[in-house]
Amino acid sequence: MRAHIAKTTQACFYQIRYLRQIRCLLGRDVTVNLGAAFILSRLDYCNALLAALPYTPMAPLQRVINATARLVYNLRSREPVTPALIELNWLLIEARVQYKLCRHI
């Protein structure tokens, strides 16, 4: 399971670095859509496997969501990311996994 989380995190951070390079050419709405398409869709893939895991192994996935929100709002690493997540209507990784599982029942 750790290998799956590591590969997913690695792929997501690659996309975040690429989007960071072209963010100045994009508007906020386009950045939100691209972040959701490239990054959040990767996190949602096979998330049924993550349902029973404790928070510690899933922490890198939460860091990906936080980094994406920081990318969208151009926040520094020391600024709080929770208001950005609330404004974007993005759930934390644990709540995201539970929501996706409940939706498919």
MDTraj code that builds the backbone (N, CA, C; nanometers):
import mdtraj as md
import numpy as np

residues = "MET ARG ALA HIS ILE ALA LYS THR THR GLN ALA CYS PHE TYR GLN ILE ARG TYR LEU ARG GLN ILE ARG CYS LEU LEU GLY ARG ASP VAL THR VAL ASN LEU GLY ALA ALA PHE ILE LEU SER ARG LEU ASP TYR CYS ASN ALA LEU LEU ALA ALA LEU PRO TYR THR PRO MET ALA PRO LEU GLN ARG VAL ILE ASN ALA THR ALA ARG LEU VAL TYR ASN LEU ARG SER ARG GLU PRO VAL THR PRO ALA LEU ILE GLU LEU ASN TRP LEU LEU ILE GLU ALA ARG VAL GLN TYR LYS LEU CYS ARG HIS ILE".split()
xyz = np.array([
    [0.0825, -0.1192, 0.0000],
    [0.0000, 0.0000, 0.0000],
    [0.0868, 0.1255, 0.0000],
    [0.1973, 0.1209, 0.0733],
    [0.2859, 0.2371, 0.0784],
    [0.3440, 0.2681, -0.0594],
    [0.3690, 0.1641, -0.1395],
    [0.4219, 0.1865, -0.2742],
    [0.3190, 0.2586, -0.3620],
    [0.1919, 0.2199, -0.3483],
    [0.0857, 0.2867, -0.4251],
    [0.0751, 0.4337, -0.3854],
    [0.0784, 0.4605, -0.2558],
    [0.0686, 0.5988, -0.2079],
    [0.1902, 0.6794, -0.2524],
    [0.3085, 0.6186, -0.2474],
    [0.4305, 0.6886, -0.2889],
    [0.4283, 0.7222, -0.4374],
    [0.3851, 0.6290, -0.5205],
    [0.3786, 0.6551, -0.6652],
    [0.2729, 0.7597, -0.6986],
    [0.1597, 0.7526, -0.6313],
    [0.0543, 0.8515, -0.6546],
    [0.1009, 0.9904, -0.6128],
    [0.1654, 0.9989, -0.4974],
    [0.2171, 1.1268, -0.4485],
    [0.3212, 1.1829, -0.5429],
    [0.4102, 1.0963, -0.5900],
    [0.5151, 1.1397, -0.6822],
    [0.4549, 1.1943, -0.8118],
    [0.3578, 1.1253, -0.8672],
    [0.2944, 1.1700, -0.9912],
    [0.2199, 1.3017, -0.9712],
    [0.1545, 1.3159, -0.8571],
    [0.0796, 1.4387, -0.8298],
    [0.1729, 1.5582, -0.8119],
    [0.2815, 1.5392, -0.7387],
    [0.3746, 1.6501, -0.7201],
    [0.4435, 1.6894, -0.8511],
    [0.4615, 1.5942, -0.9418],
    [0.5129, 1.6274, -1.0746],
    [0.4155, 1.7205, -1.1465],
    [0.2872, 1.6875, -1.1419],
    [0.1862, 1.7716, -1.2058],
    [0.1787, 1.9094, -1.1401],
    [0.1924, 1.9138, -1.0085],
    [0.1887, 2.0423, -0.9376],
    [0.3064, 2.1296, -0.9805],
    [0.4255, 2.0699, -0.9904],
    [0.5423, 2.1480, -1.0352],
    [0.5224, 2.2016, -1.1762],
    [0.4638, 2.1204, -1.2638],
    [0.4396, 2.1656, -1.4004],
    [0.3353, 2.2777, -1.4029],
    [0.2276, 2.2617, -1.3266],
    [0.1254, 2.3662, -1.3225],
    [0.1789, 2.4953, -1.2608],
    [0.2702, 2.4834, -1.1650],
    [0.3289, 2.6022, -1.1032],
    [0.4065, 2.6848, -1.2064],
    [0.4688, 2.6170, -1.3021],
    [0.5458, 2.6865, -1.4045],
    [0.4568, 2.7665, -1.4991],
    [0.3377, 2.7175, -1.5259],
    [0.2506, 2.7858, -1.6225],
    [0.1356, 2.8607, -1.5557],
    [0.1340, 2.8654, -1.4225],
    [0.0236, 2.9297, -1.3511],
    [0.0083, 3.0768, -1.3883],
    [0.1186, 3.1454, -1.4142],
    [0.1096, 3.2878, -1.4459],
    [0.0348, 3.3113, -1.5774],
    [0.0289, 3.2116, -1.6638],
    [-0.0424, 3.2246, -1.7907],
    [-0.1906, 3.1905, -1.7780],
    [-0.2271, 3.1277, -1.6681],
    [-0.3638, 3.0803, -1.6480],
    [-0.4362, 3.1666, -1.5465],
    [-0.5647, 3.1691, -1.5538],
    [-0.6448, 3.2346, -1.4516],
    [-0.6695, 3.1379, -1.3360],
    [-0.7299, 3.1893, -1.2299],
    [-0.7567, 3.1045, -1.1133],
    [-0.8560, 2.9937, -1.1464],
    [-0.9581, 3.0249, -1.2246],
    [-1.0578, 2.9236, -1.2583],
    [-0.9970, 2.8092, -1.3388],
    [-0.9112, 2.8425, -1.4320],
    [-0.8459, 2.7399, -1.5130],
    [-0.7518, 2.6569, -1.4258],
    [-0.6818, 2.7221, -1.3348],
    [-0.5917, 2.6505, -1.2449],
    [-0.6690, 2.5552, -1.1551],
    [-0.7848, 2.5975, -1.1068],
    [-0.8689, 2.5095, -1.0243],
    [-0.9131, 2.3887, -1.1055],
    [-0.9576, 2.4118, -1.2270],
    [-1.0048, 2.3015, -1.3106],
    [-0.8918, 2.2049, -1.3454],
    [-0.7746, 2.2578, -1.3785],
    [-0.6624, 2.1704, -1.4113],
    [-0.6138, 2.0949, -1.2880],
    [-0.6126, 2.1613, -1.1737],
    [-0.5737, 2.0937, -1.0502],
    [-0.6688, 1.9807, -1.0160],
    [-0.7964, 2.0058, -1.0328],
    [-0.8946, 1.9011, -1.0057],
    [-0.8835, 1.7876, -1.1075],
    [-0.8594, 1.8223, -1.2320],
    [-0.8521, 1.7198, -1.3359],
    [-0.7267, 1.6336, -1.3230],
    [-0.6123, 1.6969, -1.3043],
    [-0.4873, 1.6222, -1.3033],
    [-0.4549, 1.5612, -1.1679],
    [-0.4838, 1.6314, -1.0613],
    [-0.4344, 1.5896, -0.9306],
    [-0.5430, 1.5180, -0.8508],
    [-0.6578, 1.5790, -0.8359],
    [-0.7621, 1.5170, -0.7546],
    [-0.8160, 1.3891, -0.8182],
    [-0.8154, 1.3820, -0.9506],
    [-0.8595, 1.2587, -1.0151],
    [-0.7620, 1.1447, -0.9874],
    [-0.6327, 1.1750, -0.9775],
    [-0.5351, 1.0709, -0.9406],
    [-0.5561, 1.0236, -0.7974],
    [-0.5918, 1.1156, -0.7092],
    [-0.6157, 1.0772, -0.5707],
    [-0.7419, 0.9925, -0.5566],
    [-0.8394, 1.0152, -0.6425],
    [-0.9644, 0.9414, -0.6342],
    [-0.9541, 0.8007, -0.6927],
    [-0.8522, 0.7763, -0.7730],
    [-0.8361, 0.6453, -0.8343],
    [-0.7960, 0.5427, -0.7279],
    [-0.8689, 0.4336, -0.7192],
    [-0.8449, 0.3241, -0.6238],
    [-0.8492, 0.3704, -0.4795],
    [-0.9309, 0.4687, -0.4475],
    [-0.9341, 0.5133, -0.3093],
    [-1.0135, 0.4205, -0.2188],
    [-1.0794, 0.3201, -0.2730],
    [-1.1453, 0.2208, -0.1887],
    [-1.0425, 0.1404, -0.1100],
    [-0.9217, 0.1311, -0.1621],
    [-0.8150, 0.0603, -0.0908],
    [-0.7681, 0.1373, 0.0316],
    [-0.7923, 0.2664, 0.0344],
    [-0.7443, 0.3503, 0.1431],
    [-0.8432, 0.3626, 0.2586],
    [-0.9581, 0.3002, 0.2477],
    [-1.0667, 0.3229, 0.3425],
    [-1.0316, 0.2829, 0.4849],
    [-0.9617, 0.1759, 0.5036],
    [-0.9363, 0.1261, 0.6385],
    [-0.8017, 0.1703, 0.6943],
    [-0.7282, 0.2494, 0.6199],
    [-0.5953, 0.2906, 0.6652],
    [-0.6045, 0.4014, 0.7700],
    [-0.5113, 0.4029, 0.8654],
    [-0.5056, 0.5161, 0.9585],
    [-0.4526, 0.6404, 0.8872],
    [-0.4500, 0.7513, 0.9588],
    [-0.4120, 0.8784, 0.8967],
    [-0.2656, 0.8821, 0.8546],
    [-0.1774, 0.8189, 0.9295],
    [-0.0334, 0.8311, 0.9043],
    [0.0071, 0.7901, 0.7633],
    [-0.0353, 0.6747, 0.7107],
    [0.0044, 0.6426, 0.5731],
    [-0.0609, 0.7328, 0.4679],
    [-0.1747, 0.7920, 0.5023],
    [-0.2437, 0.8776, 0.4057],
    [-0.1993, 1.0235, 0.4137],
    [-0.1126, 1.0570, 0.5059],
    [-0.0671, 1.1957, 0.5221],
    [-0.0025, 1.2520, 0.3964],
    [0.0776, 1.1745, 0.3197],
    [0.1322, 1.2310, 0.1957],
    [0.0241, 1.2722, 0.0955],
    [-0.0864, 1.1999, 0.0932],
    [-0.1952, 1.2367, 0.0030],
    [-0.2619, 1.3665, 0.0469],
    [-0.2704, 1.3875, 0.1774],
    [-0.3237, 1.5141, 0.2273],
    [-0.2296, 1.6288, 0.1924],
    [-0.0990, 1.6031, 0.1954],
    [-0.0032, 1.7065, 0.1561],
    [-0.0185, 1.7436, 0.0092],
    [-0.0569, 1.6475, -0.0735],
    [-0.0821, 1.6765, -0.2153],
    [-0.2013, 1.7700, -0.2294],
    [-0.3094, 1.7426, -0.1563],
    [-0.4277, 1.8296, -0.1626],
    [-0.3916, 1.9694, -0.1135],
    [-0.3163, 1.9769, -0.0047],
    [-0.2757, 2.1075, 0.0488],
    [-0.1879, 2.1822, -0.0512],
    [-0.0956, 2.1124, -0.1159],
    [-0.0077, 2.1768, -0.2135],
    [-0.0861, 2.2268, -0.3346],
    [-0.1889, 2.1534, -0.3735],
    [-0.2721, 2.1972, -0.4854],
    [-0.3505, 2.3229, -0.4487],
    [-0.4037, 2.3277, -0.3286],
    [-0.4746, 2.4481, -0.2835],
    [-0.3785, 2.5661, -0.2735],
    [-0.2564, 2.5413, -0.2280],
    [-0.1565, 2.6479, -0.2226],
    [-0.1216, 2.6972, -0.3627],
    [-0.1185, 2.6069, -0.4587],
    [-0.0915, 2.6436, -0.5979],
    [-0.2017, 2.7341, -0.6518],
    [-0.3259, 2.6975, -0.6249],
    [-0.4391, 2.7735, -0.6785],
    [-0.4414, 2.9149, -0.6217],
    [-0.4196, 2.9275, -0.4905],
    [-0.4288, 3.0581, -0.4258],
    [-0.2943, 3.1258, -0.4053],
    [-0.1877, 3.0656, -0.4577],
    [-0.0533, 3.1224, -0.4493],
    [-0.0153, 3.1524, -0.3036],
    [-0.0388, 3.0548, -0.2172],
    [-0.0089, 3.0688, -0.0751],
    [0.1333, 3.0231, -0.0466],
    [0.1937, 3.0827, 0.0540],
    [0.3250, 3.0385, 0.0997],
    [0.3090, 2.9165, 0.1905],
    [0.4193, 2.8508, 0.2179],
    [0.4123, 2.7274, 0.2959],
    [0.3704, 2.7502, 0.4406],
    [0.3915, 2.8700, 0.4924],
    [0.3560, 2.8995, 0.6324],
    [0.2140, 2.9524, 0.6483],
    [0.1474, 2.9834, 0.5396],
    [0.0107, 3.0344, 0.5475],
    [-0.0873, 2.9181, 0.5640],
    [-0.1964, 2.9398, 0.6373],
    [-0.2927, 2.8305, 0.6570],
    [-0.3646, 2.7953, 0.5275],
    [-0.3842, 2.6681, 0.5060],
    [-0.4458, 2.6212, 0.3825],
    [-0.5938, 2.5876, 0.4012],
    [-0.6396, 2.5781, 0.5251],
    [-0.7782, 2.5401, 0.5519],
    [-0.8798, 2.6354, 0.4891],
    [-0.8626, 2.7678, 0.4982],
    [-0.9601, 2.8555, 0.4311],
    [-0.9650, 2.8343, 0.2796],
    [-0.8512, 2.8036, 0.2197],
    [-0.8493, 2.7775, 0.0753],
    [-0.9244, 2.6488, 0.0431],
    [-0.9061, 2.5458, 0.1249],
    [-0.9781, 2.4208, 0.1031],
    [-1.1280, 2.4403, 0.1186],
    [-1.1678, 2.5207, 0.2154],
    [-1.3102, 2.5476, 0.2359],
    [-1.3680, 2.6242, 0.1175],
    [-1.2953, 2.7240, 0.0696],
    [-1.3448, 2.8026, -0.0441],
    [-1.3530, 2.7192, -0.1721],
    [-1.2591, 2.6256, -0.1887],
    [-1.2606, 2.5386, -0.3061],
    [-1.3601, 2.4236, -0.2929],
    [-1.4153, 2.4033, -0.1725],
    [-1.5048, 2.2918, -0.1430],
    [-1.4358, 2.1571, -0.1629],
    [-1.3090, 2.1499, -0.1242],
    [-1.2325, 2.0256, -0.1312],
    [-1.2273, 1.9637, 0.0068],
    [-1.2509, 1.8350, 0.0131],
    [-1.2500, 1.7632, 0.1393],
    [-1.1091, 1.7179, 0.1760],
    [-1.0891, 1.6914, 0.3040],
    [-0.9655, 1.6278, 0.3478],
    [-0.9627, 1.4851, 0.2936],
    [-0.8451, 1.4239, 0.2895],
    [-0.8324, 1.2936, 0.2240],
    [-0.9184, 1.1868, 0.2907],
    [-0.9262, 1.1874, 0.4231],
    [-1.0096, 1.0872, 0.4909],
    [-1.1565, 1.1050, 0.4549],
    [-1.2030, 1.2281, 0.4575],
    [-1.3426, 1.2564, 0.4229],
    [-1.3676, 1.2306, 0.2748],
    [-1.2690, 1.2559, 0.1920],
    [-1.2807, 1.2326, 0.0480],
    [-1.2999, 1.0843, 0.0184],
    [-1.2202, 1.0004, 0.0848],
    [-1.2325, 0.8554, 0.0652],
    [-1.3697, 0.8074, 0.1121],
    [-1.4128, 0.8532, 0.2286],
    [-1.5436, 0.8126, 0.2803],
    [-1.6565, 0.8593, 0.1889],
    [-1.6460, 0.9803, 0.1378],
    [-1.7489, 1.0330, 0.0484],
    [-1.7577, 0.9501, -0.0793],
    [-1.6435, 0.9171, -0.1364],
    [-1.6432, 0.8393, -0.2606],
    [-1.6989, 0.6992, -0.2376],
    [-1.6684, 0.6405, -0.1228],
    [-1.7231, 0.5070, -0.0935],
    [-1.8737, 0.5106, -0.0720],
    [-1.9218, 0.6097, -0.0011],
    [-2.0649, 0.6215, 0.0249],
    [-2.1434, 0.6533, -0.1001],
    [-2.0823, 0.7251, -0.1919],
    [-2.1486, 0.7639, -0.3151],
    [-2.1721, 0.6438, -0.4069],
    [-2.0849, 0.5444, -0.3989],
    [-2.0951, 0.4307, -0.4897],
    [-2.1751, 0.3143, -0.4324],
    [-2.2290, 0.3313, -0.3142],
    [-2.3085, 0.2232, -0.2557],
    [-2.4491, 0.2255, -0.3090],
])
top = md.Topology()
chain = top.add_chain()
for i, resn in enumerate(residues, 1):
    res = top.add_residue(resn, chain, resSeq=i)
    for name in ("N", "CA", "C"):
        top.add_atom(name, md.element.get_by_symbol(name[0]), res)
traj = md.Trajectory(xyz[None], top)
